[in-house]
Amino acid sequence: MKKLTLVAGAVLGLVSATSAMAQSSVTLYGIVDAAVTYTTKQNAAGDSRTGIDAGQLATSRWGMRGTEDLGGGLKANFNLEGTLINDTGAAGLGFGGNSAPGVVPVVVSAAGSTTSLFDRQATVGLSGGFGSINLGRQNILGVDSIGLADPISLAQPAINPNVAFSALNRGDLYGGYGTNGGGAALRQNNSIRYVTPIMSGFGGALMHGFGEQPGNSSASTYNGISGFFSDGKSGVALAYAQLKDNTNSSKLTLWGGGAKYAVNTALTLRATYAQNKVDTTNRKIAVIGLGVDYLIAPALTLTGAFYNTKQSGVVGVANGKANQYIGLAKYALSKRTSMYTIFTHAKAGSSAAQDTSLGLITTVGNSSANRLAVGVLHAF
């Protein structure tokens, strides 16, 4: 990815021949992605929807990151990153609802819907031989663990079951838990994250989000732990998290992981599993993901994927289930620009809400739906 980098030197001292120059850099980067989308059966009458949606292969974004060499292997770092909704020109998203553009409307919570310019990440921290520590707004640890092996590499984030349920990106389901004061729990405000040094491909992370409520240090908190291994081609990751509500009377737990295995230079297999559970209602949502990538030619990759999502445990509420079947073709025009086509077929267990809500593109009264996206992604 070609980056625009500004490098400046600062003279620390002039009185000694051994004076050093501290190097600082700031990098501007981003992704701009848009597609023409066609989705069937988007209302009770079975009508279709056609539109231009941003962020289909990867969420459109822009950001700035920088580092300063403090000497002795110690560095200061910052990262500011926000969503680009380039089909309308808007920037940044609120904490409420699904924090990804181009989604078929679902019932979401309006709580905590303040728009944030740097909604994806806003951190400052230090790194060195000890690893790294960052403070601010950042991803929950489970996103990185599931993302390592997601069957479609977190594509179609607005309708990807792993993003919606394994990464807690639904305000209506998870908005009452964690530090955000409403909205999706995919990212947590007021958090501190420690990542260990990578040793022979192994690493781990700890993260705590502060609820910041006077007299109640446990309310609205997030706590997570993860471990991972990667050799650059294959890898495995696991994560566990616990989020509290604002009265400290209910908790949401999340655990899951994924594995990616490169069979050879052309074939890669992926698998994920994650589940989250609310202790007061016993509601459990579990997602299984399976995928395969095949490199047809140096520029052309074909992906096949399957997701199974189930909800259970709530007394008096019927269990729900839905499957998604996905075919994706990506053609790299260059190292920074790709064209792609994604076909998704969703099949819910029934046309009732407890099933169709899990299909993400299915709607009440329609137990199945299809979606086609044809687009282009450019990274800078």
LINDATA-V854481 format. One record per residue. N is the residue number from 1. RES is the residue in one small letter. SS is DSSP state (h for helix, s for strand, l for the rest). PHI is phi in whole degrees, 0 to 359 (999 if undefined). OMEGA is omega in whole degrees, -180 to 180 (NA if undefined). Layout:
n=[N/N]
res=[RES/RES]
ss=[SS/SS]
phi=[PHI/PHI]
omega=[OMEGA/OMEGA]
This chain:
n=[1/2/3/4/5/6/7/8/9/10/11/12/13/14/15/16/17/18/19/20/21/22/23/24/25/26/27/28/29/30/31/32/33/34/35/36/37/38/39/40/41/42/43/44/45/46/47/48/49/50/51/52/53/54/55/56/57/58/59/60/61/62/63/64/65/66/67/68/69/70/71/72/73/74/75/76/77/78/79/80/81/82/83/84/85/86/87/88/89/90/91/92/93/94/95/96/97/98/99/100/101/102/103/104/105/106/107/108/109/110/111/112/113/114/115/116/117/118/119/120/121/122/123/124/125/126/127/128/129/130/131/132/133/134/135/136/137/138/139/140/141/142/143/144/145/146/147/148/149/150/151/152/153/154/155/156/157/158/159/160/161/162/163/164/165/166/167/168/169/170/171/172/173/174/175/176/177/178/179/180/181/182/183/184/185/186/187/188/189/190/191/192/193/194/195/196/197/198/199/200/201/202/203/204/205/206/207/208/209/210/211/212/213/214/215/216/217/218/219/220/221/222/223/224/225/226/227/228/229/230/231/232/233/234/235/236/237/238/239/240/241/242/243/244/245/246/247/248/249/250/251/252/253/254/255/256/257/258/259/260/261/262/263/264/265/266/267/268/269/270/271/272/273/274/275/276/277/278/279/280/281/282/283/284/285/286/287/288/289/290/291/292/293/294/295/296/297/298/299/300/301/302/303/304/305/306/307/308/309/310/311/312/313/314/315/316/317/318/319/320/321/322/323/324/325/326/327/328/329/330/331/332/333/334/335/336/337/338/339/340/341/342/343/344/345/346/347/348/349/350/351/352/353/354/355/356/357/358/359/360/361/362/363/364/365/366/367/368/369/370/371/372/373/374/375/376/377/378/379/380]
res=[m/k/k/l/t/l/v/a/g/a/v/l/g/l/v/s/a/t/s/a/m/a/q/s/s/v/t/l/y/g/i/v/d/a/a/v/t/y/t/t/k/q/n/a/a/g/d/s/r/t/g/i/d/a/g/q/l/a/t/s/r/w/g/m/r/g/t/e/d/l/g/g/g/l/k/a/n/f/n/l/e/g/t/l/i/n/d/t/g/a/a/g/l/g/f/g/g/n/s/a/p/g/v/v/p/v/v/v/s/a/a/g/s/t/t/s/l/f/d/r/q/a/t/v/g/l/s/g/g/f/g/s/i/n/l/g/r/q/n/i/l/g/v/d/s/i/g/l/a/d/p/i/s/l/a/q/p/a/i/n/p/n/v/a/f/s/a/l/n/r/g/d/l/y/g/g/y/g/t/n/g/g/g/a/a/l/r/q/n/n/s/i/r/y/v/t/p/i/m/s/g/f/g/g/a/l/m/h/g/f/g/e/q/p/g/n/s/s/a/s/t/y/n/g/i/s/g/f/f/s/d/g/k/s/g/v/a/l/a/y/a/q/l/k/d/n/t/n/s/s/k/l/t/l/w/g/g/g/a/k/y/a/v/n/t/a/l/t/l/r/a/t/y/a/q/n/k/v/d/t/t/n/r/k/i/a/v/i/g/l/g/v/d/y/l/i/a/p/a/l/t/l/t/g/a/f/y/n/t/k/q/s/g/v/v/g/v/a/n/g/k/a/n/q/y/i/g/l/a/k/y/a/l/s/k/r/t/s/m/y/t/i/f/t/h/a/k/a/g/s/s/a/a/q/d/t/s/l/g/l/i/t/t/v/g/n/s/s/a/n/r/l/a/v/g/v/l/h/a/f]
ss=[l/l/l/s/s/s/s/s/s/s/s/l/l/l/l/l/l/l/l/l/s/s/s/s/s/s/s/s/s/s/s/s/s/s/s/s/s/s/s/l/l/l/l/l/l/l/l/l/s/s/s/s/s/s/l/l/l/l/l/l/s/s/s/s/s/s/s/s/s/s/s/l/l/s/s/s/s/s/s/s/s/s/s/s/s/l/l/l/l/s/s/l/s/s/l/l/l/l/l/l/l/l/l/l/l/l/l/l/l/l/l/l/l/l/s/s/l/l/l/l/s/s/s/s/s/s/s/s/l/l/s/s/s/s/s/s/s/s/s/l/h/h/h/h/h/h/h/l/l/l/l/l/l/l/l/l/l/l/l/l/h/h/h/h/h/h/l/l/l/l/h/h/h/h/l/l/s/l/l/l/l/l/l/l/l/l/s/s/s/s/s/s/s/s/s/l/l/l/s/l/l/s/s/s/s/s/s/s/s/l/l/l/l/l/l/l/l/l/l/l/l/s/s/s/s/s/s/s/s/s/l/l/l/l/s/s/s/s/s/s/s/s/s/s/s/l/l/l/l/l/s/s/s/s/s/s/s/s/s/s/s/s/l/l/l/l/s/s/s/s/s/s/s/s/s/s/s/s/l/l/l/l/l/s/s/s/s/s/s/s/s/s/s/s/s/s/s/l/l/s/s/s/s/s/s/s/s/s/s/s/s/s/l/l/l/l/l/l/l/s/s/s/s/s/s/s/s/s/s/s/s/s/l/l/l/l/s/s/s/s/s/s/s/s/s/s/s/s/l/l/l/l/h/h/h/h/h/h/h/l/l/l/s/l/l/s/l/s/s/s/s/s/s/s/s/s/s/s/s/l]
phi=[999/285/240/268/238/250/240/229/252/231/284/279/195/242/267/229/291/263/301/252/247/278/262/237/217/230/241/263/214/173/224/238/222/211/214/276/237/226/232/272/51/257/206/298/278/81/287/267/229/236/192/252/235/277/61/264/279/206/301/295/200/217/198/228/225/211/213/229/281/267/94/65/84/267/229/260/224/218/210/239/215/229/286/252/257/284/284/238/91/283/223/81/231/279/280/277/69/282/269/206/281/76/257/294/305/229/284/228/278/272/294/63/266/296/289/238/298/254/286/277/194/207/226/219/186/233/218/180/296/278/115/215/232/231/237/137/263/202/297/294/294/297/297/293/291/292/298/303/231/307/305/238/55/64/293/46/301/287/232/275/302/292/288/294/249/287/255/61/267/225/293/291/264/236/295/275/235/95/271/281/71/122/87/299/257/303/236/237/287/50/243/233/232/244/241/289/296/273/237/54/90/264/199/205/208/232/212/227/250/274/286/59/257/302/78/215/286/266/295/58/261/231/225/216/217/212/220/205/218/208/254/99/240/247/185/214/211/225/210/222/213/225/237/252/276/282/245/61/254/217/227/245/248/222/214/174/185/204/222/233/228/274/294/203/292/257/243/229/253/224/209/222/213/208/215/231/217/261/289/282/249/65/293/236/237/235/231/252/232/227/206/219/251/226/275/288/211/309/257/241/238/251/230/241/215/219/234/239/239/227/237/204/99/276/296/82/242/296/295/230/204/199/238/234/238/229/239/226/237/235/241/275/283/199/292/245/230/224/254/206/225/231/247/234/243/249/229/272/295/200/268/278/299/295/262/295/295/276/283/71/251/275/234/304/95/230/280/219/200/238/217/237/232/231/208/222/237/232/250/222]
omega=[179/-177/172/-173/176/-178/-180/177/179/180/-177/-179/-179/-173/-178/179/-179/-180/-177/176/178/-177/176/177/175/-177/173/-177/177/176/173/-171/176/-179/167/-177/176/-177/-178/170/-176/171/-176/180/180/-179/179/178/175/-179/172/-178/179/169/-179/174/174/-179/176/-175/169/-177/175/173/-177/180/174/177/-178/-180/179/-180/-179/179/170/-175/170/177/176/-176/-180/178/171/176/-167/173/177/-179/-180/179/177/180/175/179/-175/173/178/-177/174/-178/174/-177/170/-173/173/179/-178/178/178/-177/174/-173/177/-179/-179/-179/178/-175/-176/-178/175/-172/171/-178/-179/176/180/180/180/-174/179/174/179/-179/176/178/-176/-179/168/-174/-179/180/-180/-179/178/-178/179/-173/179/-174/178/176/178/174/-176/-173/-179/-178/178/-178/178/177/-176/-171/180/179/172/-177/177/-180/-178/-178/-170/-175/-178/-174/177/-167/-169/-177/-179/178/-178/-177/-179/177/-175/174/168/-174/175/-177/174/176/-178/169/178/-179/-179/178/-179/177/179/-179/173/-180/176/174/-176/178/175/177/-180/175/-179/-173/180/-177/177/-179/172/174/-178/176/179/174/-175/172/176/174/-179/178/178/179/178/-179/178/180/176/179/174/180/180/175/-172/175/-179/-179/-180/178/177/178/-179/171/-179/-180/-179/178/177/-177/177/-180/175/-177/-177/-170/176/179/-178/176/178/170/176/174/174/-175/175/-172/-175/-180/-176/177/179/175/-178/-179/171/177/178/-179/177/175/176/-179/-179/180/-178/-178/-172/178/175/-179/171/-175/178/175/173/-178/179/173/-177/169/-176/-179/178/179/-178/175/-180/177/177/176/170/176/-171/170/-175/174/-180/178/-178/176/176/178/-175/-174/180/168/-176/173/179/174/-179/172/179/179/179/-179/177/179/179/-172/-177/177/-175/179/-180/179/175/171/176/-178/-180/-177/180/-175/178/178/177/179/178/177/177/-172/-179/178/175/179/178/NA]
